[in-house]
Amino acid sequence: MMINDTIVAPATNIQTQAISLIRVSGEDAFKIVNKLFKKPLQNIRGVEFKKLIFENEIIDEVVIVKFISPNSFTGEDVIEINCHGSVLIVNKIISILIILGARMALKGEFTQRAFVGGRINLIQAEAINDLIAAENDFAMKVSLRNLDAKKNNELLEIKNELLEIISKIQVSIDYPDYDDVENSTTNDYLHHFDKIQKSISNILKLSKIANKSFNGIPTAIIGETNVGKSSLLNFLLNEDKAIVSSIKGTTRDILEGKINLNNLTLNLIDTAGIRKTKNEIEKIGIEKSLLQIEKAELILFVIDATKYNDVDNNLLAKIKNKPHVIILNKKDLITEQEIQKIKLKYGDVVFISIINNDIGNLLDVVEDKFNFLNLKIDDQPILANANQIGQLEILMKQLEIADLNLKNNFSIDIIAIDLQNAWNTLNNLIGETYDEEILDNIFRKYCLGK
């Protein structure tokens, strides 16, 4: 990345709309943009209304918002051009700005410049992308929380604790006879290790739970043939994705879809009806269904309410140790007396009637299975994306190695190397040190103009 270039990109989608936003950032932002006006912009923070002119032709009437270095998102001079939302106009303005000396920004380059310039740390930077990609309320709240650097102070406390241990060990190595340095014992170090590992373990646990909200819960819809599994999938997705018929064994392969609830996302998987069959193709579909039971983190077990006494007990046994919801479809075909019998047989169940577009309180019951709002997201860091969780797991493993080596009386020099590895990983997580190629890869996942 050529950090000294002045960059330009659309900050809104290029499509026909009322208003579009074009962002310019860099030390030559004013110099380049001023070539489009008869009277140059005032070099102060504020808003101006201008006619944008190029080669004596009026291109558009625009509203200019100016941010002066260092008080901008990137830390550079930033000019935002609010123009009319014509695809032709937006592309033309961007093309002209490139002709005049700007460069088209890479994906995520504005955020990357904010990070490189010290305006935000890497956790904040990744929170921006997480916020843009958020598909439910909980993911949005966690992302917004991580935009505030103060919310991640516990990671800095861990870093300070780790620095204290490394410093003591290094002094004991370099100056073994230095009387003024506290002579820490193995138990002192183990106490520090235990404190740090408990903090990281808790952050890691909460982060993995939150990650489920971000990426979606693998949810298998299972049951015997003709109980309404595919109909339920279609209803939840609000589209005719699965073929529905009265012929047993219609669904023979895996069908997938996604729905966003208030605080979580479900990655739905419709499976073939499970039954005994001689059809070889259907058998393959049934084997896939059984495999999905193992892989799923939530089971929606659909039963035909008119045949509730005929349910395969082996299927019930397979799901009992997994989060699951037992769903009785076709409630419109049974009596209140039968409903009470079903409740006595199965306990907490959800009664639905897909044919009547009635799924009762199914979605509320599902959300209760994964109540992310019970997480105290204001109390400590929650790093919900896969890259951050991966870094935390590496850090935890490195500390466990240091802890084990210390207990096994390894040389203090070895412990120092173990802790230095952990220190480097923590700095990578926060973004205080990072391989440039990896950093580029992180920001290239962002959308253009951000």
C-alpha positions as CSV (number, residue, x, y, z in Angstrom):
1,M,0.0,0.0,0.0
2,M,1.3,3.4,-1.0
3,I,0.4,5.3,2.2
4,N,1.4,8.7,0.8
5,D,-1.1,8.6,-2.1
6,T,-4.3,10.5,-2.0
7,I,-7.1,8.0,-2.4
8,V,-10.7,8.1,-3.6
9,A,-13.6,5.6,-3.5
10,P,-17.4,5.6,-3.4
11,A,-18.6,5.3,0.3
12,T,-22.0,4.2,-0.9
13,N,-23.0,1.6,-3.5
14,I,-22.8,2.8,-7.1
15,Q,-26.5,2.5,-8.0
16,T,-29.4,4.8,-8.9
17,Q,-30.4,6.5,-5.6
18,A,-31.1,9.9,-4.2
19,I,-27.6,10.7,-2.9
20,S,-24.2,9.1,-3.3
21,L,-21.1,9.7,-1.2
22,I,-17.5,9.8,-2.6
23,R,-14.6,10.0,-0.1
24,V,-11.2,11.4,-0.7
25,S,-8.3,11.1,1.8
26,G,-4.7,12.1,1.8
27,E,-2.3,15.1,2.0
28,D,-3.3,16.3,-1.5
29,A,-7.1,16.0,-0.9
30,F,-7.7,19.7,-1.0
31,K,-5.3,20.3,-3.8
32,I,-7.0,17.8,-6.1
33,V,-10.6,18.5,-5.2
34,N,-10.0,22.3,-5.5
35,K,-9.3,21.8,-9.2
36,L,-13.0,21.2,-9.7
37,F,-14.2,24.5,-8.3
38,K,-13.9,28.1,-9.4
39,K,-13.4,29.2,-5.9
40,P,-11.2,26.9,-3.7
41,L,-12.6,25.3,-0.6
42,Q,-11.8,26.9,2.8
43,N,-9.2,24.9,4.5
44,I,-11.3,24.5,7.7
45,R,-13.6,21.8,9.0
46,G,-17.2,22.4,7.8
47,V,-19.7,22.1,4.9
48,E,-19.9,23.9,1.6
49,F,-22.3,23.8,-1.3
50,K,-20.5,23.9,-4.7
51,K,-20.9,23.5,-8.4
52,L,-18.4,20.8,-9.5
53,I,-16.8,21.9,-12.9
54,F,-14.4,20.1,-15.1
55,E,-13.1,21.4,-18.4
56,N,-15.7,24.2,-18.3
57,E,-18.6,21.8,-17.9
58,I,-20.8,21.6,-14.8
59,I,-20.7,18.0,-13.7
60,D,-23.0,18.3,-10.7
61,E,-24.1,20.4,-7.7
62,V,-22.6,18.9,-4.6
63,V,-22.4,19.2,-0.8
64,I,-18.8,19.1,0.4
65,V,-18.0,17.9,4.0
66,K,-14.4,18.7,5.1
67,F,-12.3,17.1,7.8
68,I,-8.9,18.5,8.6
69,S,-5.9,16.4,9.6
70,P,-5.5,15.0,12.3
71,N,-9.2,15.3,13.2
72,S,-10.6,12.8,10.7
73,F,-11.3,9.1,10.5
74,T,-8.0,8.4,8.7
75,G,-6.1,11.1,10.4
76,E,-5.5,12.8,7.0
77,D,-7.3,15.6,5.3
78,V,-10.6,14.0,4.2
79,I,-13.2,15.4,1.8
80,E,-16.6,13.8,1.3
81,I,-18.5,14.7,-1.8
82,N,-22.2,14.3,-1.6
83,C,-23.5,14.2,-5.1
84,H,-26.7,13.1,-6.9
85,G,-27.0,9.3,-7.0
86,S,-26.7,8.8,-10.7
87,V,-24.4,5.9,-11.6
88,L,-23.1,8.0,-14.5
89,I,-22.4,11.0,-12.3
90,V,-20.6,9.0,-9.6
91,N,-18.4,7.2,-12.0
92,K,-17.6,10.4,-13.8
93,I,-16.6,12.3,-10.6
94,I,-14.4,9.4,-9.5
95,S,-12.8,9.2,-13.0
96,I,-12.0,12.9,-13.0
97,L,-10.5,12.8,-9.5
98,I,-8.2,10.0,-10.6
99,I,-7.2,12.0,-13.7
100,L,-6.4,14.9,-11.3
101,G,-4.1,12.9,-9.2
102,A,-6.0,10.6,-6.8
103,R,-5.7,6.9,-6.7
104,M,-8.6,4.4,-6.4
105,A,-8.6,3.1,-2.9
106,L,-8.2,-0.6,-2.1
107,K,-10.9,-2.3,-0.2
108,G,-10.6,-1.3,3.5
109,E,-7.9,1.2,2.8
110,F,-9.5,4.1,4.6
111,T,-9.8,2.0,7.8
112,Q,-6.3,0.6,7.3
113,R,-4.9,4.2,7.2
114,A,-6.8,5.0,10.4
115,F,-5.1,2.0,12.0
116,V,-1.6,2.7,10.6
117,G,-2.0,6.4,11.7
118,G,-2.8,5.3,15.2
119,R,-6.4,6.5,15.2
120,I,-7.8,3.1,16.1
121,N,-6.3,-0.2,17.2
122,L,-6.8,-3.5,15.3
123,I,-9.7,-4.6,17.5
124,Q,-11.5,-1.4,16.7
125,A,-10.7,-1.8,13.0
126,E,-12.1,-5.3,12.8
127,A,-15.1,-4.2,14.8
128,I,-16.0,-1.8,11.9
129,N,-16.1,-4.6,9.4
130,D,-18.0,-6.8,11.9
131,L,-20.5,-4.0,12.3
132,I,-21.0,-3.7,8.6
133,A,-21.5,-7.5,8.3
134,A,-23.8,-7.8,11.4
135,E,-26.9,-9.7,10.7
136,N,-28.7,-9.6,14.1
137,D,-29.0,-7.2,17.1
138,F,-26.5,-9.0,19.3
139,A,-23.8,-9.0,16.6
140,M,-24.4,-5.3,16.1
141,K,-24.2,-4.5,19.9
142,V,-20.9,-6.4,20.3
143,S,-19.4,-4.7,17.2
144,L,-20.4,-1.3,18.5
145,R,-19.0,-2.1,21.9
146,N,-15.6,-3.0,20.4
147,L,-15.4,0.3,18.5
148,D,-14.7,1.8,22.0
149,A,-11.1,1.2,22.8
150,K,-11.8,1.5,26.5
151,K,-14.0,-1.6,26.4
152,N,-10.9,-3.7,25.7
153,N,-8.8,-2.5,28.7
154,E,-8.6,-6.0,30.1
155,L,-6.4,-7.0,27.2
156,L,-4.0,-4.2,28.0
157,E,-4.0,-5.3,31.7
158,I,-3.1,-8.8,30.5
159,K,-0.3,-7.3,28.4
160,N,1.0,-5.3,31.4
161,E,0.9,-8.4,33.6
162,L,2.8,-10.4,30.9
163,L,5.3,-7.6,30.6
164,E,6.0,-7.6,34.3
165,I,6.7,-11.4,34.3
166,I,9.0,-11.1,31.2
167,S,10.9,-8.2,32.7
168,K,11.5,-10.0,36.0
169,I,12.7,-13.1,34.2
170,Q,14.9,-11.1,31.8
171,V,16.5,-9.2,34.7
172,S,17.2,-12.5,36.5
173,I,18.9,-13.9,33.4
174,D,21.0,-10.8,32.7
175,Y,21.7,-9.8,36.2
176,P,21.5,-12.9,38.4
177,D,23.4,-11.2,41.3
178,Y,21.5,-7.9,41.3
179,D,20.3,-7.6,44.9
180,D,17.8,-4.7,44.3
181,V,15.7,-6.9,42.0
182,E,12.9,-8.9,43.6
183,N,13.9,-12.5,43.6
184,S,10.7,-14.1,42.3
185,T,10.1,-17.8,43.0
186,T,8.5,-20.4,40.7
187,N,5.3,-20.0,42.7
188,D,5.3,-16.3,42.0
189,Y,5.5,-16.9,38.3
190,L,2.8,-19.6,38.4
191,H,0.5,-17.2,40.3
192,H,0.9,-14.7,37.5
193,F,0.4,-17.4,34.8
194,D,-2.8,-18.6,36.6
195,K,-4.2,-15.1,36.7
196,I,-3.5,-14.4,33.0
197,Q,-4.8,-17.8,31.8
198,K,-8.1,-17.4,33.8
199,S,-8.6,-14.0,32.1
200,I,-7.9,-15.2,28.6
201,S,-9.9,-18.4,29.1
202,N,-13.0,-16.3,30.1
203,I,-12.6,-14.0,27.2
204,L,-12.1,-16.9,24.8
205,K,-15.3,-18.7,26.2
206,L,-17.5,-15.6,25.7
207,S,-15.9,-14.8,22.3
208,K,-16.7,-18.3,21.0
209,I,-20.3,-18.0,22.2
210,A,-20.6,-14.6,20.5
211,N,-19.1,-16.0,17.3
212,K,-22.1,-18.3,17.0
213,S,-24.3,-15.3,16.9
214,F,-22.1,-13.7,14.2
215,N,-21.7,-16.7,11.9
216,G,-25.0,-18.5,12.6
217,I,-26.0,-21.7,14.5
218,P,-25.9,-24.8,12.3
219,T,-29.5,-25.9,12.6
220,A,-30.8,-29.2,11.2
221,I,-34.5,-29.8,10.6
222,I,-35.0,-33.5,11.0
223,G,-37.8,-36.0,11.3
224,E,-39.5,-38.8,9.5
225,T,-41.0,-38.5,6.0
226,N,-44.0,-36.2,5.4
227,V,-44.0,-34.5,8.7
228,G,-43.5,-31.0,7.2
229,K,-39.8,-30.4,7.4
230,S,-39.5,-28.9,3.9
231,S,-42.7,-26.9,4.5
232,L,-41.2,-25.5,7.7
233,L,-37.9,-24.5,5.8
234,N,-39.9,-22.7,3.1
235,F,-42.0,-20.9,5.7
236,L,-39.0,-19.7,7.7
237,L,-37.1,-18.6,4.6
238,N,-40.3,-17.1,3.1
239,E,-39.6,-18.8,-0.2
240,D,-40.3,-22.0,-2.0
241,K,-36.8,-23.4,-1.7
242,A,-37.7,-27.0,-1.0
243,I,-40.0,-29.1,-3.1
244,V,-43.1,-30.1,-1.1
245,S,-45.3,-33.1,-2.0
246,S,-47.3,-35.8,-0.3
247,I,-45.0,-38.4,-1.8
248,K,-42.7,-39.9,0.9
249,G,-39.0,-39.4,0.3
250,T,-39.4,-36.3,-1.9
251,T,-36.4,-34.6,-0.2
252,R,-33.3,-36.6,-0.9
253,D,-30.5,-34.2,-0.5
254,I,-29.5,-31.4,1.9
255,L,-31.1,-27.9,1.4
256,E,-29.8,-24.9,3.2
257,G,-30.9,-21.4,4.0
258,K,-30.3,-18.6,6.5
259,I,-32.7,-16.6,8.7
260,N,-31.8,-13.7,11.1
261,L,-33.6,-13.5,14.4
262,N,-33.3,-10.6,16.9
263,N,-30.1,-11.9,18.6
264,L,-28.9,-14.8,16.5
265,T,-28.7,-16.2,13.0
266,L,-29.8,-19.7,12.1
267,N,-28.0,-21.6,9.2
268,L,-30.9,-23.9,8.4
269,I,-30.4,-27.4,6.9
270,D,-33.4,-29.3,5.6
271,T,-32.8,-33.1,5.6
272,A,-34.3,-36.1,4.0
273,G,-37.0,-37.9,5.9
274,I,-35.6,-40.7,8.0
275,R,-37.3,-44.1,7.4
276,K,-36.5,-47.6,6.3
277,T,-36.3,-47.8,2.6
278,K,-34.9,-50.0,-0.2
279,N,-34.3,-47.1,-2.6
280,E,-30.5,-46.7,-2.8
281,I,-30.7,-42.9,-3.7
282,E,-33.0,-42.2,-0.7
283,K,-30.7,-44.2,1.5
284,I,-27.9,-41.9,0.7
285,G,-30.1,-38.9,1.6
286,I,-31.0,-40.5,4.9
287,E,-27.3,-41.1,5.7
288,K,-26.7,-37.4,5.1
289,S,-29.5,-36.6,7.5
290,L,-28.0,-38.7,10.2
291,L,-24.7,-37.0,9.7
292,Q,-26.3,-33.6,10.0
293,I,-27.6,-34.6,13.4
294,E,-24.0,-35.1,14.5
295,K,-22.8,-31.8,13.0
296,A,-25.6,-29.5,13.9
297,E,-25.6,-27.4,17.1
298,L,-29.4,-27.1,17.1
299,I,-32.0,-29.7,16.1
300,L,-35.5,-28.8,15.1
301,F,-37.2,-32.2,15.4
302,V,-40.5,-32.2,13.5
303,I,-43.2,-34.7,14.3
304,D,-46.6,-35.3,12.7
305,A,-49.0,-34.5,15.5
306,T,-51.5,-37.1,14.2
307,K,-48.9,-39.8,14.6
308,Y,-47.1,-38.8,17.8
309,N,-47.1,-42.3,19.2
310,D,-45.2,-43.7,16.2
311,V,-42.0,-41.7,16.5
312,D,-38.7,-43.6,16.2
313,N,-37.2,-43.7,19.6
314,N,-33.8,-44.1,18.1
315,L,-34.1,-40.6,16.6
316,L,-35.1,-39.1,20.0
317,A,-32.1,-40.8,21.6
318,K,-29.8,-39.3,19.0
319,I,-30.8,-35.7,19.8
320,K,-31.3,-35.8,23.6
321,N,-27.8,-34.6,24.4
322,K,-28.0,-31.7,21.9
323,P,-29.9,-28.4,22.1
324,H,-33.1,-29.3,20.4
325,V,-36.8,-28.2,20.0
326,I,-39.5,-30.8,19.5
327,I,-42.1,-29.5,17.0
328,L,-45.5,-31.0,16.6
329,N,-46.8,-30.1,13.1
330,K,-50.5,-30.4,12.0
331,K,-51.9,-29.2,15.3
332,D,-55.0,-28.2,13.4
333,L,-55.8,-32.0,13.0
334,I,-55.7,-32.9,16.7
335,T,-57.9,-32.2,19.7
336,E,-57.1,-30.3,22.9
337,Q,-57.2,-33.6,24.7
338,E,-54.5,-35.0,22.4
339,I,-52.4,-31.9,22.8
340,Q,-52.3,-32.5,26.6
341,K,-51.3,-36.2,26.0
342,I,-48.5,-35.0,23.8
343,K,-47.2,-32.6,26.4
344,L,-47.2,-35.5,29.0
345,K,-45.2,-37.7,26.6
346,Y,-42.6,-35.2,25.3
347,G,-42.5,-32.4,27.9
348,D,-41.8,-28.9,26.4
349,V,-42.8,-28.9,22.8
350,V,-44.0,-26.4,20.2
351,F,-47.2,-26.9,18.3
352,I,-47.4,-25.5,14.8
353,S,-49.6,-25.7,11.7
354,I,-47.6,-24.9,8.6
355,I,-50.7,-25.2,6.4
356,N,-52.2,-22.4,8.4
357,N,-49.0,-20.4,8.4
358,D,-48.8,-20.8,12.2
359,I,-45.5,-21.6,13.9
360,G,-46.6,-20.5,17.3
361,N,-43.8,-19.4,19.6
362,L,-41.1,-21.5,17.8
363,L,-38.7,-18.6,17.2
364,D,-39.0,-17.4,20.8
365,V,-38.2,-20.9,22.0
366,V,-35.2,-21.1,19.6
367,E,-33.8,-17.8,20.8
368,D,-34.1,-18.9,24.5
369,K,-31.8,-21.9,23.6
370,F,-29.1,-19.4,22.8
371,N,-29.8,-16.3,24.9
372,F,-26.8,-14.2,24.0
373,L,-28.2,-11.2,25.8
374,N,-27.3,-13.0,29.1
375,L,-23.7,-12.3,28.2
376,K,-22.4,-9.3,30.1
377,I,-20.9,-7.6,27.1
378,D,-20.1,-4.4,29.0
379,D,-17.9,-6.2,31.5
380,Q,-15.0,-7.6,29.4
381,P,-13.7,-8.0,25.9
382,I,-15.7,-10.1,23.5
383,L,-13.7,-10.8,20.3
384,A,-16.2,-12.5,18.0
385,N,-14.5,-12.9,14.7
386,A,-12.6,-16.0,13.7
387,N,-9.2,-14.3,13.3
388,Q,-9.3,-12.8,16.8
389,I,-10.5,-16.1,18.4
390,G,-7.6,-17.9,16.6
391,Q,-5.1,-15.4,18.0
392,L,-6.6,-15.9,21.5
393,E,-6.3,-19.7,21.2
394,I,-2.7,-19.4,20.1
395,L,-2.0,-17.1,23.1
396,M,-3.6,-19.5,25.5
397,K,-1.6,-22.5,24.1
398,Q,1.7,-20.5,24.4
399,L,0.9,-19.6,28.1
400,E,0.0,-23.3,28.8
401,I,3.4,-24.3,27.4
402,A,5.2,-21.8,29.5
403,D,3.3,-22.9,32.6
404,L,4.0,-26.6,32.0
405,N,7.7,-25.9,31.3
406,L,8.0,-23.9,34.5
407,K,6.4,-26.7,36.5
408,N,8.8,-29.2,34.9
409,N,11.8,-27.1,36.0
410,F,12.9,-26.1,32.5
411,S,15.6,-23.5,32.3
412,I,14.4,-19.9,32.9
413,D,15.8,-19.1,29.4
414,I,13.2,-21.5,27.9
415,I,10.4,-19.9,29.9
416,A,11.5,-16.5,28.6
417,I,11.2,-17.7,25.0
418,D,7.8,-19.1,25.7
419,L,6.6,-15.8,27.1
420,Q,8.1,-13.8,24.3
421,N,6.1,-15.9,21.9
422,A,2.9,-15.1,23.9
423,W,3.9,-11.4,24.0
424,N,4.2,-11.3,20.2
425,T,0.8,-13.0,19.7
426,L,-0.9,-10.5,22.1
427,N,0.7,-7.6,20.2
428,N,-0.5,-9.1,16.9
429,L,-4.1,-9.4,18.4
430,I,-4.1,-5.8,19.5
431,G,-2.3,-4.7,16.3
432,E,0.8,-3.1,17.9
433,T,2.9,-5.3,15.7
434,Y,1.8,-7.2,12.6
435,D,3.2,-8.7,9.5
436,E,2.3,-6.3,6.7
437,E,1.1,-9.0,4.3
438,I,-1.3,-10.4,7.0
439,L,-2.5,-6.9,7.8
440,D,-3.2,-6.2,4.1
441,N,-5.2,-9.5,3.9
442,I,-7.3,-8.4,6.9
443,F,-8.3,-5.1,5.4
444,R,-8.9,-6.4,1.9
445,K,-11.9,-8.3,3.3
446,Y,-13.6,-4.9,3.9
447,C,-15.9,-3.2,1.5
448,L,-14.7,-0.5,-0.9
449,G,-14.8,3.0,0.5
450,K,-14.4,1.9,4.1
